């Protein structure tokens, strides 16, 4: 069945404009199973989160050689030492941050663009920064092709944020700094939420949720131990 899915997906998205109703049904079936077995079964019950994970085609954000892994409970390589998170990890991020339809979201670490696509179904706008040019440009092209019109992709150092688009109601990091970048703290709106894996290159990282109150960050919740790639660029300045 996976080979049928791969063939139909290529026909629909690469050859250009072709449709395959059986393909659509099979993709929807596998994606539904992923959500039920990998996400809902592990305690994620927010129906908005479950819906976007059923609606956004995960296979569209995975290179052809890894299509067979699209709906497995594994991290999938996306190139340049990066991976697409496991389905539960993305669901946990969305379930924790509680994006609202009026929110402007900043994501640091675009990767394949999958998490940005998920968030775009929940938010007003998503601004996403990728430090690896090849990944950022590829994600921009992919998201445009799939018609995610409320996402903007920037190639640059996410440590610095995106001052021209600030303030942000939500900021999410998918790479781990050793400390919270000061520019991101400043670009978060009053009452906004910041979710990041803190720890940098340490073996132990922790996914933490902060909110901004009276101009200061307040730790709201220690979400879970985790392991993300270390944040690159300015975050590593001064490291020996």
N, C-alpha and C positions, 0 to 999 in steps of 0.2 A: 504493500500500500504506500510506503514511503517513496518508492520510485515513481509511482503514479503521481503523487503530490509534487515531487520535484519536476517532473515533465510538464505538468499542467501549469505550475507556477512560472516556469521559464517561458512557456507559450504565452501566458497572460501578460507578463511584465517585461520580458526581454524582446520577444519577437514583435510585440506592439499591438495592443488593443484586442487580442483574441480573448475569448471567454471560454470557460470550462466549468459548467455547473457541477459536474461530478467532482472536479478538483476542489471547487469552493466548498462543497459539502464535506469532503474528506478533511480539508484543512480546518474547517469549523469544528468537525468532530474531534480531531486531535487536540485542537486548542481548548475546546471545552473540557476534554479529559485532563489536560494539563492543569487547568484552573481548579477543577474539582479535586484532583489527586495531589497536586503539588502545593496548592495555595489554600483552598477552603479547608481541606483536611487538616492542615497545620494551624488552623485557628484564625485565618483572615476571613472575617465575615462581612466587611463593608461592601455593600452591593455595588457602590460606585466603582470601587477598585476592581471587583470581580468582573464587572461589565467591560471596563476598558481593556482588561487583560484578555477577555474573550474576543473583543472587537479588533484590536490591533494585531496584525499578522506578524508574529515573532519571526517566522521563517524569512520574511522580507528583509530582515536586518542581519542576516547571517550569510557568510560567503557560501558559494555553491558547494564547495568541498565539505562543508559542515552542515548542510541542510538536514541530513539524517538525524542530527542531534537537536534539532530545533525545539522539540517539545519534551526533551529529557530533563531530568533534575540535575543538570550539570552546568558549569560555566563553559562557554563556547569561545574559542579563540577568535579574535577579530583583527589580529595583526599588531605588529609593533609592541609586543609584550602585553597587550590589553586583552580583556575578555568581556564577553557579555555575561552579566550576572545570572545566577540561577533564578528561575521564575519566582520562587518564594522570596528571594532577597529583594527583587524589585517590588513585589507586593508588600513586603514589610515596610519599605521606604514610603510607599504611597499611603499605606494604612496609618503610619506614624505621623506624617506631615499634614494630612487632612487638607488637601488643596481645595480651595473654593472657586466658584466660577468667576469671581472678580479679581482673583490673584494674578499678579505678575510674578513669574518664577524665574530665578537664575539657577542654572545648572552648571557646575564646574566639573568638566570631564564628559564631553559628548559621547565619546566612543563610537558605537555604531549608530546612535541616534534613537535607539529603542525606548529608553526611559523618557527621553524628551517627547517622543510620540505618545507614550502613555499619558504623560502629564498634560500634553496639549488638549486632550479630551476632557480634562478636568479644570484647566486654568483659562484665564483670559488670554495671556501671552506667555510664551516660554522663550527665554534667551539662554543660549547654551554655548559654552566656551570649550574649545579643544586645543591643547598645546601642540599636538602632533599634526602638522599640516595635512598629511595624507589622509588621516582619519577624519579631520574636520571637513575637508573638501568633499570627501566621499559621502559623509553623513549629510552635508548640505544638498548634494545632488540627489541622494536617495530620498530625503524628506520632501524635496520639491517634486520629484517624480511621483511620490505617493500622495501629493497634494495636502501636506500638513501646512496650511497657510499661516498659522499663528505661531510659527517657530522661526527664530532667527539664529543662525549659527555664526560664530566668530572664531577665527583661528588666533590664539593668543594665550597669554599666561593667566590662568584663572585666579591665581593669587591676587591679582590686581582688580579682579571683578570687571564690571562693565559700567563705568561711571555714567556714561551718556544715557543709559537706560534706567538708572536707579531713580528712586528707591524701589526695592523689591519686597514683596510680601512674604516670599518664601525663597530661601537659598538652600540648595542641596549640593553637597560635594560627593563625588564618586571616586575621589582619590584622597589619600590620607596625608594631612599635614601633621607636623609635630606640635604645632600650636595653631590657634585660630587666626587666620590672616586678618590684620587690622583693616584693610580696605573693605573686606566683606562685612565686617561688623558695622562700618560706617554706612555701607550701602543698603543695609537691612532697615526696613521701615519700622517705626515705633509700633510695637505689638506684633511684629513679624516673627517668623519661625526660621531657625537655622538647624539643619540636620547634617552631621558630618561624622566620618570615621576618624577619630582622633588617635594619634600615635605615630604617624610617619612611618619610618622604617623599622620600628620596634615590632617584635613578633606579636605582642599583644596590642590590639587596637580595640576601641570601643565606639559603637555607634551611639552618638549623643544628640539629644534634642534640646535646643535652647530657644528662648524667646527674648525679645528686646523690650525692656521696661525701664522707663525714665532714662533712656539713652545707654543703658548697660545690658549686657547679656546675662540672662539668668538660666541656670541649668534646670530644665523641667523634668527630664527623664533620661535615665541610662537605659538605652533600648536593648542592646545585646552586644556580646563580644563579636568581633568581625575581623575580616582580613581583606583590605583593599590594596591596590598598588600605591606606593608612596607618591605624594604630590611632587611634581617636577618643577623646574624653573626657579623662580625667586624663593620658593619655599625651601630650597636646598642651599641657598646662599650662606656662606660661612661654615658649611659642613666640611669637616676635615676628611 
